[in-house]
Amino acid sequence: MGQLLLPAQWNLNISRESVKYQAGMEVAQLGLVHILRISPDIVEMASKARPKRLSCVCAYGREEKSHRFLFKVDCDGDIKNESQSSKLIYFLNSLLGQPQQLMHYSIIGLTSRVCLIEWVEGTDTLQNLVQQQMDNQAVPRYSMMTLVNQPAFKGYDRKEGVKKEMLEVQRAAPNVLMGMYSHCAPFYDHLYAYTQSLAMWTAYSMFMGLGDRHLGNILVHTASSTLLFIDYESSFEQSKLLGVPEVAPIRLTKNL
């Protein structure tokens, strides 16, 4: 395939007025990023929207680099919500300055329901990290549906049953950071970064009314233990309008 101009670049720091764009002008002179080719190895992710992970080779002038993106088609929501939230986080970081910044990613809207999402390398979901440590410790897997459907729930109050079972899950859940580091010095350094980023994301979630904060929507940068919240569709307290509304504004658990 030929060179494909990465979308939305005319709206950043380059415009048709500031650069006299000519058909024969080299990419290096324009400072624009082009997609040269897309790898045939496409991976479908397991989340609700089933986004596809693409590997693209991009041209930065005469230099080529490989990048990964998520190609997401959202049939239920609106990509503008996520895109504007990403821009807001970028703006907040410009006000905060170093080093107190929220880790974030870029979203390129192609249409109102289709977008390219930057793949953040070196991260894993908090859900995967917890589950890996539970598997290593031979702790049985839990899910809310299996708990609710247990025969033990029949014959006494369901709320009390849920409370009892969830307390058992909480006791079985490992402390993720303690399982990742065996020495004190790196543990406390990473604990500080983890706690600071969690506090900032909690404040942002309260301010923006961000819901749907299950562990699959929280990434951990494994090299620094900094947190990254993803999926901003449930901003402005939209999760309170669900069939089973979310009433807790933030999560407080063993790992959060």
HUWOTA-V940846 format. One record per residue. N is the residue number from 1. RES is the residue in one letter. SS is DSSP state (2 for helix, 1 for strand, 0 for the rest). PSI is psi in whole degrees, 0 to 359 (* if undefined). Layout:
[[N/RES/SS/PSI] [N/RES/SS/PSI]]
This chain:
[[1/M/0/156] [2/G/0/180] [3/Q/0/130] [4/L/1/121] [5/L/1/126] [6/L/0/128] [7/P/0/159] [8/A/0/8] [9/Q/2/333] [10/W/2/341] [11/N/2/3] [12/L/0/260] [13/N/0/13] [14/I/0/134] [15/S/0/164] [16/R/0/336] [17/E/0/321] [18/S/0/336] [19/V/0/124] [20/K/0/92] [21/Y/0/125] [22/Q/0/148] [23/A/0/327] [24/G/0/2] [25/M/0/141] [26/E/0/154] [27/V/2/322] [28/A/2/325] [29/Q/2/330] [30/L/2/333] [31/G/0/21] [32/L/0/157] [33/V/1/130] [34/H/1/146] [35/I/1/117] [36/L/1/316] [37/R/1/159] [38/I/1/130] [39/S/0/142] [40/P/0/348] [41/D/0/98] [42/I/0/130] [43/V/1/126] [44/E/1/126] [45/M/0/163] [46/A/0/0] [47/S/0/174] [48/K/0/316] [49/A/0/354] [50/R/0/53] [51/P/0/157] [52/K/1/131] [53/R/1/123] [54/L/1/145] [55/S/1/119] [56/C/1/142] [57/V/1/118] [58/C/1/152] [59/A/1/124] [60/Y/1/90] [61/G/0/241] [62/R/0/4] [63/E/1/140] [64/E/1/138] [65/K/1/149] [66/S/1/133] [67/H/1/153] [68/R/1/140] [69/F/1/159] [70/L/1/127] [71/F/1/113] [72/K/1/131] [73/V/1/115] [74/D/0/104] [75/C/0/340] [76/D/0/326] [77/G/0/202] [78/D/0/123] [79/I/2/332] [80/K/2/325] [81/N/2/311] [82/E/2/318] [83/S/2/315] [84/Q/2/326] [85/S/2/320] [86/S/2/320] [87/K/2/323] [88/L/2/319] [89/I/2/319] [90/Y/2/319] [91/F/2/317] [92/L/2/321] [93/N/2/326] [94/S/2/332] [95/L/2/324] [96/L/2/320] [97/G/0/173] [98/Q/0/151] [99/P/0/6] [100/Q/0/81] [101/Q/0/150] [102/L/0/131] [103/M/0/135] [104/H/0/178] [105/Y/0/162] [106/S/0/147] [107/I/1/124] [108/I/1/110] [109/G/1/125] [110/L/0/317] [111/T/0/188] [112/S/0/344] [113/R/0/3] [114/V/1/135] [115/C/1/162] [116/L/1/130] [117/I/1/130] [118/E/1/131] [119/W/0/121] [120/V/0/110] [121/E/0/153] [122/G/0/25] [123/T/1/159] [124/D/1/155] [125/T/1/149] [126/L/2/328] [127/Q/2/315] [128/N/2/319] [129/L/2/317] [130/V/2/315] [131/Q/2/322] [132/Q/2/317] [133/Q/2/325] [134/M/2/321] [135/D/2/321] [136/N/2/329] [137/Q/0/8] [138/A/0/36] [139/V/0/131] [140/P/0/147] [141/R/0/140] [142/Y/0/150] [143/S/0/153] [144/M/2/322] [145/M/2/319] [146/T/2/326] [147/L/2/314] [148/V/2/327] [149/N/0/2] [150/Q/0/145] [151/P/2/335] [152/A/2/340] [153/F/2/342] [154/K/0/126] [155/G/0/348] [156/Y/0/173] [157/D/0/130] [158/R/2/322] [159/K/2/318] [160/E/2/325] [161/G/2/315] [162/V/2/316] [163/K/2/315] [164/K/2/313] [165/E/2/321] [166/M/2/329] [167/L/2/324] [168/E/2/320] [169/V/2/317] [170/Q/2/319] [171/R/2/326] [172/A/2/335] [173/A/0/132] [174/P/0/162] [175/N/0/111] [176/V/2/311] [177/L/2/319] [178/M/2/330] [179/G/2/338] [180/M/2/334] [181/Y/0/131] [182/S/0/349] [183/H/0/152] [184/C/2/314] [185/A/2/305] [186/P/2/329] [187/F/2/313] [188/Y/2/327] [189/D/2/315] [190/H/2/328] [191/L/2/321] [192/Y/2/314] [193/A/2/320] [194/Y/2/312] [195/T/2/318] [196/Q/2/314] [197/S/2/324] [198/L/2/319] [199/A/2/319] [200/M/2/319] [201/W/2/326] [202/T/2/317] [203/A/2/318] [204/Y/2/317] [205/S/2/320] [206/M/2/317] [207/F/2/320] [208/M/2/358] [209/G/0/42] [210/L/0/120] [211/G/0/196] [212/D/0/46] [213/R/0/54] [214/H/0/167] [215/L/2/343] [216/G/2/345] [217/N/2/13] [218/I/1/116] [219/L/1/150] [220/V/1/124] [221/H/1/108] [222/T/0/336] [223/A/0/332] [224/S/0/348] [225/S/0/20] [226/T/1/141] [227/L/1/152] [228/L/1/117] [229/F/1/135] [230/I/0/168] [231/D/0/92] [232/Y/0/20] [233/E/0/329] [234/S/0/41] [235/S/0/167] [236/F/0/39] [237/E/0/30] [238/Q/2/333] [239/S/2/344] [240/K/2/348] [241/L/2/3] [242/L/0/165] [243/G/0/320] [244/V/0/93] [245/P/0/147] [246/E/0/120] [247/V/0/340] [248/A/0/123] [249/P/0/333] [250/I/0/165] [251/R/0/136] [252/L/0/103] [253/T/0/185] [254/K/0/326] [255/N/0/355] [256/L/0/*]]
